[in-house]
């Protein structure tokens, strides 16, 4: 004899999704259980749903029963466990944000990288795997922000011998913040159908064209430096030794920022979460809005890559050299990947470097400390991820209030670094010790080489004009 909706109403269920789920699950999963035992089991669930929140079969019913009567989606009572790398160097705010993310009903797994610090929604340095859902703020505002390095067979002593020439190259061929090129280079990215099919993207096309090949503000940079290859990188045919290199860090400019803002609002309107989790609102990938965001996010990621490629093309032309190799990766993005059981998951890396087995990447330090070329080890517990940099140890506001320009100048001089632009908020002292960060993630990546900045250009250099 099968249960009916009226039977469940008599033991405390009300008309709605929980009742339907209970009927469906109990008849499918407990077919051999007598009628009275089925009713008794569901009575326990409706009277105390919290105790069934982790039940292999009845958890969906319990979760629905715990959902507030309004349209706010309840978080799970207990969050899933997650791995933390370098926990003693991570601020409490980032840990709290990660714990909240692990309580989302769509969360499958998570990990926190050693450069983690507090952000909006998911902490920067947070990795979150979800089930068929994408979180715009789990990707971040600067969609597809990435690292890109080109390596040259040029004697490294040229950086000192012809320092003014290299500075001139940077000043004439890079733009930051609100500055753009008078004659932007065209790119095939603008032929993509998303620029005509998605409204928010279509509205941004002219601005995206104007900003192509430029870099954002904040911690974005283009710099010359010295690469020291310690282990042969077969993928790039790079033997151990010293090389001159160009390293850039930037993202998808106004295009990505507006996509992020638009779809975050859409997600927050459709997916109402408690106050502490509101920035983690998600879009179901089976919905039109979810598919739109996925297409727009991927376009923004490709646009970010196009910007970097134009930066490096300009550098190559100025150097009159063809690079030996290019290494790049992005770190504000969501990927469709497989878990250990072969199930598809959506992996958000908000300020985290992909570190699947054999995957090359770049983890920078600060303007006056080394970065590293790495190869991922594919550790499942880290969700195939590593840090995306050193990570901040103080906020931008605190850095401006407490760091003295004289101290920065001394640090740069001792490191042998020439700086064009930047503010006190990007001072090396505002960042964690990159060597300690790398030590925390030895099981995540293999270090193949280092990069030491020598001539750095960042935003905040309006006084510098193009020179002949």
C-alpha positions in Angstrom: 0.0 0.0 0.0 1.5 3.4 -1.1 1.5 6.5 1.0 -0.5 9.5 -0.1 -0.2 13.2 0.3 -3.0 13.2 2.9 -1.2 10.5 4.9 1.9 12.8 5.1 -0.2 15.9 6.0 -1.6 14.0 9.0 1.8 13.5 10.4 2.9 17.2 10.0 3.9 17.8 6.3 2.4 20.7 4.5 1.6 21.1 0.9 4.8 21.8 -1.0 8.1 20.5 -2.3 9.1 18.6 0.8 5.9 16.6 0.7 6.5 15.6 -2.9 10.1 14.7 -2.3 9.2 12.6 0.7 6.5 10.7 -1.3 8.9 10.1 -4.2 11.9 9.0 -2.1 10.1 6.7 0.3 8.3 4.8 -2.5 11.5 4.5 -4.5 14.1 3.8 -1.8 12.0 2.0 0.8 9.8 -0.2 -1.3 10.0 -3.2 1.1 9.2 -1.2 4.2 5.7 -1.7 5.6 3.3 1.1 5.3 3.3 2.0 9.0 7.1 1.9 9.2 7.3 4.3 6.2 4.9 6.6 8.0 6.9 6.4 11.2 10.2 7.1 9.4 8.8 10.2 7.7 7.2 11.4 11.0 10.7 11.4 12.5 12.0 13.4 9.6 9.3 16.0 9.7 9.6 16.3 13.5 13.4 16.6 13.5 14.8 17.4 10.0 18.2 18.5 11.3 19.1 15.0 12.4 18.5 13.8 8.8 20.4 16.5 7.0 23.3 14.2 6.3 21.2 11.1 5.6 22.2 9.4 2.4 18.5 9.1 1.2 16.4 11.6 3.1 18.7 14.6 3.2 16.9 16.4 0.3 13.6 16.1 2.3 15.3 17.4 5.5 16.9 20.3 3.6 13.6 21.3 2.1 11.9 21.1 5.5 14.6 23.4 7.0 14.1 26.0 4.2 12.5 29.2 5.7 8.8 29.7 4.8 9.7 32.7 2.7 11.8 32.3 -0.5 15.1 32.4 1.3 17.2 29.2 0.6 18.4 27.7 3.9 22.1 26.8 4.3 22.9 23.3 5.4 23.3 23.0 9.2 26.7 21.4 8.9 29.2 22.4 6.2 31.2 19.9 4.2 34.8 19.5 5.4 37.5 21.1 3.3 41.3 21.1 3.1 43.2 24.3 4.3 46.8 24.9 3.2 48.8 27.3 5.4 46.0 27.7 7.9 48.2 29.7 10.4 48.7 32.5 7.9 45.0 32.9 6.8 42.8 35.5 8.4 39.7 34.6 10.3 37.4 36.4 7.8 38.6 34.2 4.9 38.0 31.0 7.0 34.5 32.2 8.0 33.6 32.9 4.3 34.9 29.4 3.3 32.9 27.8 6.0 29.7 29.5 4.8 30.4 28.4 1.2 30.7 24.8 2.4 27.1 25.0 3.7 25.6 25.8 0.3 23.2 23.1 -0.8 25.0 22.9 -4.2 28.5 22.6 -2.7 30.3 19.3 -3.4 33.9 20.1 -2.1 36.2 22.9 -1.3 39.8 23.9 -0.5 41.5 27.1 0.7 44.9 28.1 -0.7 47.8 29.5 1.4 47.5 33.0 -0.1 43.8 33.2 0.9 42.3 36.4 2.3 38.8 37.8 2.7 36.9 39.0 -0.3 33.2 39.1 -1.3 31.3 35.8 -1.1 34.0 33.2 -1.7 37.4 34.3 -0.2 40.2 35.1 -2.6 42.2 31.9 -2.6 39.1 29.9 -2.3 38.3 26.8 -4.5 34.7 25.6 -4.5 33.2 22.7 -6.5 29.5 22.7 -7.0 26.9 20.5 -8.6 25.6 22.0 -11.9 25.7 25.5 -10.5 27.9 28.5 -11.2 28.4 31.3 -8.6 29.3 34.7 -10.3 31.0 35.9 -7.2 32.7 32.6 -6.8 34.5 33.5 -10.1 34.9 37.2 -9.1 34.6 40.6 -10.7 37.7 40.3 -12.8 36.7 37.3 -14.9 39.6 35.4 -16.4 42.3 37.4 -14.7 45.5 35.7 -15.6 49.3 35.4 -15.7 51.2 35.4 -19.0 54.9 35.0 -19.5 57.1 35.1 -22.6 60.7 33.9 -22.4 63.5 35.2 -24.6 67.0 34.1 -25.5 68.5 37.5 -24.6 71.4 38.0 -22.2 70.0 39.0 -18.9 72.7 41.6 -18.3 71.0 43.7 -21.1 68.3 44.7 -18.5 70.8 46.7 -16.6 72.9 47.9 -19.6 69.9 49.2 -21.5 67.6 49.9 -18.6 66.2 53.1 -20.1 65.4 51.4 -23.4 63.4 48.7 -21.5 61.6 51.3 -19.5 60.7 53.1 -22.7 59.3 49.9 -24.1 57.0 49.5 -21.2 55.9 53.2 -21.1 55.2 53.2 -24.9 53.5 49.8 -25.2 51.4 49.3 -22.1 48.3 51.1 -20.7 46.8 50.8 -17.3 43.5 51.7 -15.5 41.5 54.2 -17.5 44.2 54.8 -20.1 43.8 53.1 -23.5 45.7 53.1 -26.8 44.8 55.8 -29.4 44.6 53.1 -32.0 43.7 49.7 -30.5 44.7 46.6 -32.4 41.8 44.6 -33.8 41.3 41.0 -32.7 39.3 38.0 -33.9 37.6 37.8 -30.5 35.2 40.5 -31.7 33.8 38.2 -34.3 32.4 35.9 -31.6 28.6 35.4 -31.7 28.3 36.3 -28.0 28.9 39.9 -28.9 25.6 40.0 -30.8 23.5 37.4 -28.9 24.0 38.4 -25.3 22.7 41.8 -24.4 25.1 42.7 -21.6 28.0 41.6 -23.8 26.6 43.5 -26.8 26.4 46.7 -24.8 30.1 46.3 -23.8 31.5 45.6 -27.3 32.7 49.2 -28.0 34.3 49.6 -24.6 35.9 46.1 -24.9 37.4 47.1 -28.3 38.7 50.4 -26.9 40.4 48.6 -23.9 41.9 45.6 -25.8 45.6 45.2 -25.1 45.5 47.3 -21.9 45.7 46.3 -18.2 43.6 47.1 -15.2 44.6 48.9 -12.0 45.4 47.5 -8.5 47.8 44.7 -8.6 48.0 44.3 -12.4 51.4 44.8 -14.0 53.7 44.3 -17.0 57.4 43.7 -16.1 60.7 42.6 -17.4 62.7 40.2 -15.3 65.1 37.3 -15.1 63.9 33.7 -15.3 66.0 31.0 -13.7 65.0 27.5 -15.1 66.0 24.9 -12.6 64.4 21.8 -14.2 64.0 21.2 -17.9 60.6 22.2 -19.1 60.0 19.8 -21.9 56.7 21.3 -22.9 58.5 24.5 -23.8 61.8 23.1 -24.8 63.5 25.2 -22.1 66.8 23.9 -20.7 68.1 25.0 -17.3 69.6 28.4 -17.3 68.9 32.2 -17.1 66.6 33.9 -19.6 65.1 37.4 -20.0 61.3 37.3 -19.7 58.2 39.5 -19.8 55.5 38.8 -17.2 52.0 40.3 -17.2 49.0 40.1 -14.9 45.6 41.5 -15.8 42.1 40.4 -16.6 39.0 41.1 -18.7 38.7 44.9 -18.0 35.3 46.5 -18.1 33.8 43.6 -20.1 34.3 41.1 -17.3 33.4 43.5 -14.5 30.0 44.3 -16.1 29.3 40.7 -16.8 30.0 39.9 -13.2 27.8 42.7 -11.8 24.9 41.9 -14.1 24.8 38.2 -13.5 25.5 38.5 -9.7 22.3 40.7 -9.5 20.4 38.1 -11.6 21.7 35.3 -9.3 20.8 37.2 -6.1 17.3 38.0 -7.4 16.6 34.3 -8.2 18.6 32.7 -5.4 17.9 34.4 -2.1 20.3 33.3 0.6 20.8 34.3 4.2 22.7 37.6 4.7 26.0 36.0 5.4 25.8 34.0 2.2 24.1 36.5 -0.2 27.1 37.0 -2.4 27.3 33.2 -3.0 24.0 33.2 -5.0 24.2 30.7 -7.8 22.8 30.2 -11.3 21.6 26.7 -12.2 23.3 25.7 -15.4 20.1 24.1 -16.7 18.5 27.6 -16.7 18.7 30.2 -19.5 20.4 32.7 -17.1 23.0 30.0 -16.1 23.8 29.2 -19.7 24.1 32.9 -20.6 26.5 33.6 -17.8 28.6 30.5 -18.7 28.9 31.8 -22.3 29.7 35.4 -21.2 32.2 34.2 -18.6 34.1 32.1 -21.2 34.1 35.0 -23.6 35.5 37.3 -20.9 38.2 34.7 -20.2 39.2 34.5 -23.8 39.1 38.3 -24.0 41.5 38.5 -21.1 43.9 36.1 -22.9 43.6 38.3 -26.1 44.6 41.4 -24.1 47.7 39.6 -22.8 48.7 38.3 -26.2 48.6 41.8 -27.6 50.7 43.1 -24.7 53.3 40.4 -25.4 53.1 41.0 -29.2 53.9 44.7 -28.6 56.9 43.7 -26.4 58.2 41.2 -29.0 58.0 43.8 -31.7 59.8 46.3 -29.5 62.5 43.8 -28.6 62.7 42.6 -32.3 62.8 39.1 -31.0 60.7 36.0 -31.2 60.0 34.5 -27.7 61.3 30.9 -27.0 58.1 30.1 -25.1 54.9 31.4 -23.6 53.3 30.1 -20.4 50.0 31.4 -19.2 47.1 30.5 -16.9 44.0 32.2 -15.5 42.8 32.2 -11.9 39.4 33.8 -11.6 37.2 31.4 -13.5 34.9 28.3 -13.3 35.7 25.1 -15.1 33.7 21.9 -15.8 35.9 19.1 -14.4 35.5 15.5 -13.1 35.7 14.4 -9.5 37.4 11.1 -8.4 34.2 9.2 -9.2 34.0 10.6 -12.7 31.1 13.0 -11.9 31.0 16.4 -13.5 31.6 19.3 -11.1 31.9 23.0 -11.5 35.1 24.2 -10.0 35.4 27.8 -9.1 38.9 29.1 -8.6 38.7 32.7 -7.2 42.3 33.6 -7.0 43.7 30.1 -7.4 45.9 28.5 -10.0 44.8 25.3 -11.9 47.2 22.6 -10.7 46.0 19.4 -12.4 48.7 16.8 -13.0 51.2 18.1 -15.5 49.5 21.6 -15.9 52.0 24.5 -16.1 51.3 27.7 -14.3 52.8 30.9 -12.9 52.6 32.0 -9.2 53.9 35.5 -8.8 55.2 37.1 -5.6 55.2 40.9 -5.3 56.9 43.7 -7.3 60.2 43.0 -5.6 60.0 39.3 -4.7 60.3 36.3 -7.0 57.5 34.4 -8.7 57.6 30.8 -9.7 56.9 28.6 -12.8 55.2 25.5 -11.6 53.8 22.2 -12.8 50.7 20.8 -11.0 50.7 17.5 -9.2 47.0 16.9 -9.5 46.2 16.5 -5.8 42.5 15.7 -5.4 42.2 17.2 -1.9 43.2 20.6 -3.3 40.7 20.1 -6.1 43.7 20.3 -8.5 44.6 23.8 -7.4 47.3 26.0 -5.9 47.7 29.6 -4.8 47.6 32.4 -7.4 50.3 34.5 -5.7 51.6 35.5 -2.3 48.3 36.9 -1.0 47.8 40.1 0.9 48.7 40.4 4.6 47.0 43.8 5.0 44.2 45.6 3.2 44.8 48.3 0.7 43.6 50.9 3.2 45.8 49.7 6.0 48.8 49.6 3.6 48.3 53.2 2.6 48.0 54.2 6.3 50.9 52.4 7.7 53.6 51.9 5.0 56.0 54.7 4.3 57.2 55.5 0.8 60.8 55.6 2.0 60.6 52.1 3.2 59.3 50.9 -0.1 62.0 52.8 -2.0 64.7 51.1 0.2 63.1 47.7 -0.4 63.1 48.2 -4.1 66.6 49.4 -4.2 67.9 46.4 -2.2 66.0 44.1 -4.6 67.4 45.9 -7.7 63.9 46.7 -9.0 63.0 49.8 -11.0 59.3 50.7 -10.5 57.2 52.8 -12.9 53.9 53.8 -11.2 52.0 51.9 -8.4 50.9 53.1 -5.0 51.6 52.2 -1.4 48.8 49.6 -1.5 50.9 47.5 -3.7 54.1 47.7 -1.6 55.9 44.4 -1.1 55.3 44.6 2.7 51.5 44.4 2.1 52.0 40.8 0.9 52.7 37.5 2.6 56.2 35.9 2.3 56.0 34.1 -1.1 58.6 31.6 0.0 56.5 30.6 3.0 53.4 30.4 0.7 55.3 28.1 -1.7 56.4 25.9 1.2 52.8 25.4 2.3 51.9 24.0 -1.1 54.9 21.7 -1.9 52.5 18.8 -2.3 50.4 20.8 -4.8 53.0 21.9 -7.3 56.5 21.2 -8.5 58.7 24.3 -8.9 60.4 24.4 -12.3 61.9 27.8 -12.2 61.8 31.3 -10.7 61.2 34.8 -12.1 62.7 37.9 -10.4 61.2 41.3 -11.5 63.6 44.0 -12.5 61.6 46.7 -14.3 58.0 46.9 -13.3 55.1 49.0 -14.6 51.8 49.3 -12.7 48.8 51.6 -12.6 49.3 55.0 -11.0 51.9 56.4 -13.4 49.9 59.1 -15.1 53.0 61.4 -15.0 54.7 59.1 -17.5 54.0 59.9 -21.1 55.0 58.0 -24.2 58.6 58.9 -25.2 60.5 58.7 -28.4 
